[in-house]
């Protein structure tokens, strides 16, 4: 059975408060297709609120990353609850692999501390480890744009090569809780392992079309 790894952005799970209605509909879409899924949850506003509280202190980047990791695990519990997920949330790629042999859906947060890596990087590395057919990043924008999507005239990039995408990502200075569509480590991993990647927004009708191989709005990295 085809295996898909999804990085489910914290901005989608907790834009300000937990988006329960979205998560219930998201579950319905996932249940409607016959694939195996690993859903890796981001930290979202939960992580950023805690990080902001420490801005005036002199803390290392690792402290901010650990706060983010804890937030992803909390969100994994929330998403797992919506999916009626039984058992412990995996803490390692090996645990994910073992659980995936027994069940269709595995939910997890960040899988340990890795320097300068968000859950996007964790997810991409997991896709590599599992030999996944596809890596999807579900975020709060429609895909990759040629400039900040909030700016007038920003255009959606529908398709981009691994090399060109990595070229864009590596120019951005890493920051825990960053907003760029995929972190630098993720960009490098998908490039080196040629993992087909799709960046897509939180419109679930559009998301379902993509899963069913129909025309959709988003960015394909290949």
N, C-alpha and C positions, 0 to 999 in steps of 0.2 A: 504494500500500500504506500502511496506517495506520502512523503513527510515534508511538512512545511513548518518553518520556525517563524514566529511572529514576535516582533518587538512592539508591544502595545504601549504606546507613549503614556507617560504619567499625565501629560496635558490632556489626554483623552479620558483617562480613568478618573482623575481628580482635577478638572479645570479650575475649580475653586472649592467645590464640595464633591463628594463621590457621585459620579454620573450613573446612578443605578439603572435608569431607563435605557441608557445606551448599552450598558453591559448586558442587560437581559436580551435586548435585540441582537447584540453581537453574538451571544450564545446561540440564538436561533439560527443565525447565518452559519456559524461553525458547525452546528449539528446537521445542517442541510446538505453538507458535502461529505463525500466518502474519502477523506484524507486523515492522516495522523497529524496532530498539531502539538507543537510546544509553544506555549504563550509565556513570554518573558515580560514582566511588568516593569515600567519605569517608575520614577519617584514623583514627578509632577510638582504641583504647588505645595504638597506636603513637605517635600525635600527642600524646596526653595525657601519656604517660610522659616524652617529651622536654620538653614544656612544664613539667611538674612539676619537672624537674631545674633549671629556671631560675627557679623561684619566688622564691628568696632574692635574686636579682639585680634591678637596676633596669633592666628592658628595656621597650622600647616595645611597644605592641600589634601593631605591624607585624612585629616579630621573631617573636612567637608565631604570627601568621597565616602567615608564611613557613615556619615549622616544620610547621604543619598542611598547607600546600600540598605540601611535599616528601613528607609521609607519604601524602597522597592519591595521588601519582604512583607511589609504591612499591606501594601497594595496587592501583593500576590495572595494574601489571605482573603482580601475582599473579593477579588476576581474568582479565586477558588471557591468561595462561598456561593457566588452566583452560579458557578458551573457544577454545584453539588459535588465538589472535589473531595474525595475521601483520602485520608492518610496524611503523612507529613509533606511539607513543601520541600522539594529537593534542594540540597546545598552544594551539589557538585555536578559536573557534566556526566560523570559516571552514574550517579543516582538518577539523573534524567533519562539516560539511555536504558537503564534497567526498568524504570517505570514505563517507558514507552513501549517496551516489549509486551507489556501486559494490558495496556489501556490506550484508548484513542487520543486522549488529551492529557497533557502534562502542563501544570502551571508552576512557575517559579519566579523569583525575583533575581537580583544580581547574584552571580555564583562566585562569591569571594572577591576580595580586594585585588584589583589590578591597576597599576599606576596609569594615570591618564586614560581611563576607559570608563564609559558609561554603560548602561544596560544595552545600548545598541551594539557596542563592541562585544559584550558578553554574548549577545544573541547571534552575531555574525560568527563568532568563534564556535558557538554551539552548532550552528548550521554546518560549519566546516567539519567539526568532530563527528556529527551524525551522518554526514554525507547527504544532507537535505537537498531536495529537488528545487527548493525555492526559499528565499528569505524575504519577508515582508516587514516593512516598517510602517505601522499605522500611527499617524501623527495628526496634529491639528491644522495642517496646511495641505493643499491638494497634491503637493509634490515638491520637486526641486525647482526653484525659480532662478532667473538670470541675475536677480538682485533681491534685496529684502522684499518679500511679498507684500509688506505693508506699504511700500512705496508705489506711487502712481506709475503706471506703465510697466510694472514687473510682469514678465512673461514666463509661463510654465514651460519647463524643458521636458518634453515627453519621452525622450530617449537620449542616453548618454553612455559613452564607453567607460569601462572600468578605469582606464588611464586618465581620462579627462575628469572624471568625478574625483578621483584621488588627488589630482592636481589642484582642484578647488578646495577639498577638505584639508589638505596639509598646510594650506596658507592660513588657516584659522587657528588662532591660539587657543589651546585647550583650557576649559574652565569647567569644574564640577557643576552639573546642572545646566550645562550649555544648551542653547536652543537650536543649533544647526541640525538639519534633518538626520544626519548620521555622524557619529564621532570619527575622529581621524583613524583610530585603530580599526573600526569597522570598515572604513573605506579601504584600508590596506589589506585587511583579511579577504574581503570579497574580490579585490583585484588579484591578489596572489593565488587565490583558489578558484577564481572564475565562477563565483556563486551568483547566479541570476538573482537580482534584487529588485524589488518594487517598493517605491515610496508612494503611499496613498493616504488620502485624508480620511476623515471619520464619517463620511456619508456611507451608510451601510448598504444602500441599494447599489451604489457604485462598487463597494467592496465585494458584494455578492457577485456582481457581473464579472469582476476580475477573477474570482475563484472558479467561476464556471467557464472561463476562457472567452468571455465576451468583451466587447469594446468597453473601455473604462477610461476615466480621467486619473492620471497619475504620472509617475516617472519610472521608466524601466532602465536599470543599469545592467549592461551586458557587454 
